[in-house]
Amino acid sequence: MNARTTEKFDGFTEDERAAMKEHAKELRTAARRSSRTAKADAEQDVLAKIAEMEPADRALAERVHEIVRAAAPALAPRLWYGMPAYAKDGKVLCFFQSAQKFKSRYATLGFSDVAVLDDGDLWPTTFALAALTPETESRITALVTRATA
C-alpha cells in the first residue's frame, strides 16, 4: 500500500479550526449583547484584537481601521473569524487578515460579495498589503468607498 492511501485526511488545518472556533465564540458574544451597547462593544473587540497583533500587523490594522472608519462611517466594525471586519446591514463587507494569523508573508485586505466592486467578468476581491503609503491608503479609501456604493 502506498503512503498516500494510508494518510489520514483531517479536513481543516489547526489554524482553520481555531478560526472557526473564534467565529463561533464571536457569534455567541454578539447574541448576548444588548442592542444598545452592541456597536460600541463590537468596535472595542476589534480594537482589542488589533492590539494583540504582532507590531507589523498591528500598525497596518490600526491604519486600515482608521481609513475604513473615515471612508465609510456607516460600516459597523466587528470581528470575523478573529480578524477585524466591517459590516453593512449586518453582513461583512470588508476585512483585514494579519500575516501572522495564517503564517503568510503579507497581510490582506479582502472584500466579500456584499462589496460592489464588480468590473466585468473578473475582478480582485483580496489585496496583499505589505505597507501603507499615501498611494495605498488612497487606493484603500477608493475601494471602500466604491464597495459601499
C-alpha positions in Angstrom: 0.0 0.0 0.0 1.5 3.4 -0.8 1.9 6.1 1.8 -0.5 8.3 0.0 -3.5 6.0 0.6 -2.7 5.4 4.3 -2.5 9.1 5.3 -5.5 10.4 7.3 -7.2 13.5 5.9 -8.3 15.8 8.8 -10.1 18.3 6.6 -9.1 21.6 8.1 -5.8 22.8 9.4 -5.3 23.6 13.1 -5.3 27.3 12.2 -8.6 26.9 10.2 -10.2 25.1 13.1 -9.0 27.8 15.5 -10.5 30.5 13.3 -13.9 28.6 13.1 -13.9 28.3 16.9 -13.2 32.0 17.2 -16.0 32.8 14.9 -18.5 30.6 16.9 -17.4 32.5 20.0 -17.9 35.9 18.3 -21.4 34.8 17.3 -22.3 33.8 20.9 -20.9 37.0 22.3 -22.8 39.1 19.7 -26.1 37.2 20.6 -25.7 38.0 24.3 -25.1 41.8 23.8 -27.9 44.3 24.2 -28.7 46.2 21.1 -28.0 49.5 23.0 -24.3 48.7 23.5 -23.6 46.2 20.7 -22.0 48.6 18.3 -19.6 50.2 20.8 -18.7 46.8 22.3 -18.0 45.4 18.8 -15.7 48.2 18.0 -13.9 47.6 21.3 -13.5 44.0 20.4 -11.9 45.0 17.1 -9.5 47.4 18.7 -8.6 44.8 21.3 -7.9 42.2 18.6 -5.7 44.7 16.7 -3.8 45.4 19.9 -3.0 41.7 20.3 -1.3 41.5 16.8 2.4 41.5 16.1 3.8 45.0 15.7 3.9 45.0 11.9 0.4 43.6 11.5 -0.9 45.9 14.3 0.4 49.0 12.5 -1.3 48.0 9.3 -4.5 47.0 11.0 -4.7 50.2 13.1 -4.3 52.4 10.0 -6.7 50.2 7.9 -9.3 50.6 10.7 -8.8 54.4 10.6 -9.1 54.5 6.8 -12.3 52.3 6.7 -14.0 54.3 9.5 -13.2 57.6 7.8 -14.2 56.4 4.3 -17.4 54.6 5.4 -18.5 55.6 8.9 -21.8 53.7 8.4 -20.0 50.4 8.3 -20.1 48.5 11.6 -16.8 47.2 13.0 -16.9 43.6 14.2 -14.8 40.5 14.5 -15.0 37.9 11.7 -13.1 34.7 12.3 -10.9 36.5 14.8 -10.0 39.3 12.4 -11.2 43.0 12.1 -14.1 43.3 9.7 -16.6 45.9 8.7 -20.2 45.1 8.0 -23.0 46.7 6.0 -26.6 45.8 7.1 -25.2 43.0 9.3 -23.1 41.4 6.5 -19.3 41.6 6.3 -18.3 43.9 3.5 -14.5 44.0 4.1 -12.0 42.5 6.4 -8.3 42.7 7.4 -6.3 39.5 7.8 -3.0 39.6 9.6 0.0 37.9 8.1 0.9 36.3 11.4 -2.5 34.6 11.9 -2.1 32.2 8.9 1.7 32.4 8.7 1.6 34.3 5.4 4.3 36.7 4.2 1.8 39.6 3.9 -1.4 40.8 5.4 -4.5 41.1 3.3 -7.5 43.3 2.8 -10.4 41.4 1.5 -13.9 42.2 0.3 -17.0 39.9 0.3 -19.6 39.6 -2.3 -21.6 42.4 -0.5 -19.0 44.8 -1.8 -19.9 46.5 -5.1 -16.5 46.0 -6.8 -17.9 44.3 -9.9 -15.8 45.0 -13.0 -16.8 42.9 -16.0 -16.4 39.1 -15.6 -13.3 39.1 -13.4 -12.2 41.5 -10.5 -10.0 41.2 -7.4 -11.6 40.8 -4.0 -8.5 40.3 -1.9 -5.4 42.5 -1.9 -1.9 41.8 -0.4 -1.0 44.6 2.0 2.7 44.8 2.6 3.0 48.5 3.5 0.9 51.6 3.8 2.0 54.5 1.6 -0.1 57.6 0.7 -0.8 55.8 -2.6 -2.0 52.5 -1.0 -4.1 54.5 1.6 -5.7 56.4 -1.2 -6.4 53.2 -3.1 -8.0 51.6 0.1 -10.2 54.6 0.6 -11.3 54.4 -3.1 -12.0 50.7 -2.8 -14.0 51.1 0.4 -16.0 54.0 -1.0 -16.8 52.1 -4.1 -17.6 48.9 -2.2 -20.2 50.7 -0.1 -21.9 52.5 -3.1 
